[in-house]
Amino acid sequence: MNNSLDFSGKVALVTGAAAGMGLATAKAFAEAGAAVVLADFKEEAVEAEARNLVAAGHKAIAVRCDVSEDAQVAAMVDRTVAEFGRLDAAFNNAGVMARIAPTAESTREEWDRVIGINLRGVWSCMKHELRHMECQGSGAIVNNASVGALTGNPGIGSYIASKHGVVGLTRTAALEYIQRGVRVNAVNPGLIDTQIARDVVSGDEQAYADIAKNVPIGRAGRPEEIASVVLWLCSPGASYVVGHALTVDGGMTIAP
C-alpha cells in the first residue's frame, strides 16, 4: 500500500503557523515532503519558524497575514501559488479566544474582533484557496473549528458562535466544490496544550491542569495530534471524507 501521508511534490498553506496547532501542522507537512507556506500576523515568529524548516532541508516560506483583512489573504494565496506553482492543501487555523464576559456584557468591538478572525477569516481564506484549487481541479482544505462548535460555553459567546459558523461554512463549501475536485472538511479540537486553551482560564495553570485531568483520556491533547489528523484529512486516505467536522477531544464530548 502506498503511503497516503506522502506529500512530496505538494504545496501546503497553514495559517496561524507561528505556534501551537498551526506550527505543528506546518512542520508535519514539511516532514511529509510538502513545500509549506507558514502564515501568521506575528511576522518575526513565523519567519523564524520558516527559517528553521529551511535549515532542516525543507521547502518553506513565511508570509505575514492578518486573516481578517481580505486583501492580505488574497496576497497570501497569490504568493503561495507564485512561489510554488500550485496549492494542494490548506489548514485554515488562525483564531483567537474571546475575552470572557456574559453575552449582555460583551462589546461590539470584541464581537467584531473574534468573528472577523475566526469566521470571516476562514471564509476569506477558503474563498481565495478554492479559486486556485478549482482551476487546478484538485485540493483539500481543513478548517479549524472546535468542540465549541458542538455545544455552548458561558462567557465566550462570540467564540462559540464563530466556531459553529466555521462548521456551517465547511459543510456548505464541501457541497459546492466536491464535484470540482476539492474536498473541504474541518477538525474540532478539544483541550489542546496551546496558549489559546490557557486563555479560556485566564492563564490560571491550576485551573488548566484540573480541566486537563478531567478529560476522559486523562490529559490535554498535543498540537501534533491535531496535525496528524489534518494531514490525514488532506491525504488520499481520506478521499471519501467530505464536509465532515472530525472531533479530536480525548473523549470530552461523549463524557457524562
C-alpha positions in Angstrom: 0.0 0.0 0.0 1.3 3.5 -0.9 1.9 5.9 2.0 -1.1 8.2 1.8 0.7 10.7 4.0 3.4 11.3 1.5 3.1 14.9 0.3 6.1 15.0 -1.9 5.6 17.5 -4.7 2.6 19.0 -3.0 2.2 22.5 -1.6 0.5 23.3 1.8 -0.6 26.5 3.3 -1.1 26.9 7.1 -2.5 30.0 8.8 -1.8 30.7 12.4 1.5 28.9 11.9 3.7 30.8 14.4 2.8 28.4 17.2 0.6 25.7 18.5 -1.5 23.6 16.2 -0.6 25.7 13.1 3.1 25.3 13.7 2.8 21.6 14.4 0.9 21.1 11.2 3.3 23.1 9.1 6.2 21.0 10.4 4.2 17.8 9.8 3.5 18.8 6.2 7.2 19.7 5.6 8.3 16.4 7.1 5.9 14.6 4.8 7.6 16.2 1.8 5.4 19.2 1.1 6.6 22.7 0.3 5.0 24.8 3.1 3.8 28.4 3.4 3.6 29.4 7.1 1.3 32.4 7.5 0.7 34.5 10.7 0.3 38.1 11.7 3.3 37.5 14.1 5.8 38.2 11.4 9.1 37.7 13.2 7.9 34.5 14.9 6.7 32.9 11.7 9.8 33.9 9.7 11.9 32.3 12.4 10.0 29.1 12.1 10.2 29.1 8.3 14.0 29.5 8.5 14.2 26.6 10.9 12.4 24.4 8.4 14.6 25.5 5.5 17.7 24.9 7.7 16.4 21.3 8.2 16.3 20.8 4.5 12.6 21.5 3.8 11.0 24.0 1.4 9.2 26.7 3.3 8.4 30.4 3.2 6.8 32.8 5.7 4.0 35.2 4.9 2.7 37.9 7.2 -1.1 37.8 7.1 -3.9 39.1 9.2 -6.8 36.8 8.0 -9.4 39.4 9.0 -8.1 41.6 6.1 -9.3 40.1 2.8 -6.6 41.9 0.7 -3.9 40.3 2.8 -5.5 36.9 2.5 -5.6 37.3 -1.3 -2.0 38.3 -1.4 -1.0 35.3 0.8 -2.7 32.8 -1.5 -1.3 34.5 -4.6 2.2 34.5 -3.1 1.9 30.7 -2.4 1.0 30.0 -6.0 3.6 32.4 -7.4 6.3 30.8 -5.2 5.5 27.1 -5.6 3.2 26.9 -8.6 0.1 25.4 -7.1 -1.8 24.8 -3.8 -2.8 21.3 -2.8 -3.6 21.5 0.9 -4.7 24.3 3.3 -5.2 24.3 7.1 -7.2 27.4 8.0 -6.2 27.5 11.6 -5.7 31.2 12.6 -8.0 32.0 15.5 -8.4 33.9 18.8 -10.2 33.4 22.1 -12.9 35.7 23.2 -12.4 37.9 26.3 -14.6 36.3 28.9 -17.9 38.1 29.6 -21.6 37.2 29.7 -23.4 38.0 26.5 -25.1 41.1 27.8 -21.8 42.5 29.0 -19.8 41.8 25.8 -19.0 44.5 23.4 -19.5 45.1 19.7 -15.7 45.7 19.3 -15.0 42.3 20.9 -17.6 40.6 18.7 -16.2 42.1 15.6 -12.6 41.1 16.6 -13.5 37.4 17.2 -15.9 37.0 14.3 -13.5 38.8 12.0 -10.6 36.5 12.6 -12.3 33.2 13.5 -15.2 33.2 11.0 -14.8 35.8 8.3 -11.1 35.0 8.2 -11.9 31.3 7.4 -14.4 32.4 4.8 -11.8 34.7 3.2 -9.1 32.0 3.2 -11.5 29.5 1.7 -12.6 31.9 -1.0 -9.1 32.5 -2.3 -7.9 29.0 -1.8 -10.9 27.5 -3.6 -10.4 29.7 -6.6 -6.9 28.3 -7.2 -7.8 24.7 -6.3 -10.8 24.8 -8.6 -8.6 25.9 -11.5 -6.2 23.0 -11.0 -9.1 20.6 -10.4 -7.8 19.3 -7.1 -7.1 20.2 -3.5 -8.1 19.7 0.1 -9.0 22.2 2.8 -9.3 21.7 6.5 -10.8 24.4 8.7 -10.0 24.6 12.4 -13.3 24.7 14.3 -13.6 23.4 18.0 -15.6 21.3 20.3 -17.1 24.7 21.0 -18.9 24.2 17.6 -20.9 21.3 19.3 -22.1 23.0 22.5 -22.3 26.3 24.4 -19.9 27.7 26.9 -20.8 30.6 29.2 -18.7 33.7 28.8 -17.3 33.2 25.3 -20.4 33.6 23.1 -18.6 35.2 20.2 -16.0 32.4 20.1 -18.7 29.7 20.3 -20.7 31.5 17.5 -17.7 31.7 15.3 -16.9 28.0 15.6 -20.5 27.0 14.9 -20.2 29.2 11.8 -17.0 27.6 10.7 -18.6 24.1 10.6 -21.6 25.5 8.6 -19.2 27.2 6.1 -17.3 23.9 5.8 -20.3 21.8 5.1 -21.6 24.3 2.5 -18.3 24.7 0.7 -17.9 21.0 0.7 -21.1 20.5 -1.2 -20.3 23.3 -3.6 -16.8 22.1 -4.6 -16.6 18.4 -4.3 -17.6 17.9 -7.9 -14.9 20.3 -8.9 -12.2 18.1 -7.3 -11.8 19.9 -4.0 -12.6 18.4 -0.6 -13.4 20.6 2.4 -13.5 19.3 6.0 -13.0 20.6 9.5 -11.4 19.5 12.7 -12.9 20.0 16.2 -10.1 20.0 18.7 -10.8 19.6 22.4 -8.4 20.8 25.1 -5.1 21.1 23.3 -1.9 22.2 25.0 -1.7 25.7 23.5 -1.8 29.3 24.7 -5.4 29.8 23.5 -6.5 26.9 25.8 -4.9 28.7 28.7 -6.7 31.9 27.7 -10.0 30.3 28.5 -9.0 30.1 32.2 -7.2 33.5 32.0 -3.8 31.8 32.4 -4.6 30.0 35.6 -2.3 27.0 35.4 -4.0 25.1 38.2 -7.4 25.6 36.6 -5.9 24.4 33.3 -4.4 21.3 35.0 -7.7 20.5 36.6 -9.6 20.7 33.3 -6.9 18.5 31.6 -7.1 15.9 34.4 -10.9 15.7 33.8 -10.6 14.9 30.1 -11.6 11.2 29.8 -8.2 10.3 28.3 -6.6 12.0 31.4 -4.6 14.8 29.7 -4.7 17.6 27.2 -4.0 16.8 23.6 -0.8 17.7 21.9 -0.7 20.0 18.9 1.0 17.2 16.9 -2.1 15.0 17.5 -4.2 17.6 15.6 -1.5 17.9 12.9 -1.7 14.2 12.2 -5.5 14.4 11.7 -5.2 17.4 9.4 -2.7 15.6 7.2 -4.9 12.6 7.0 -7.9 14.7 6.0 -5.8 16.3 3.3 -4.5 12.9 2.1 -5.7 10.3 -0.4 -6.5 8.2 2.6 -9.5 10.5 3.3 -10.6 10.6 -0.3 -14.2 9.8 0.6 -14.4 12.2 3.6 -16.4 15.3 2.5 -17.9 18.1 4.7 -17.1 16.3 7.9 -16.1 18.0 11.2 -13.9 15.5 12.9 -13.9 15.8 16.7 -10.5 15.1 18.3 -11.0 15.7 22.0 -9.9 12.7 24.1 -13.5 11.8 24.8 -14.6 15.2 26.2 -17.9 15.4 24.2 -19.0 11.9 25.0 -18.4 12.0 28.7 -21.4 12.0 31.0 
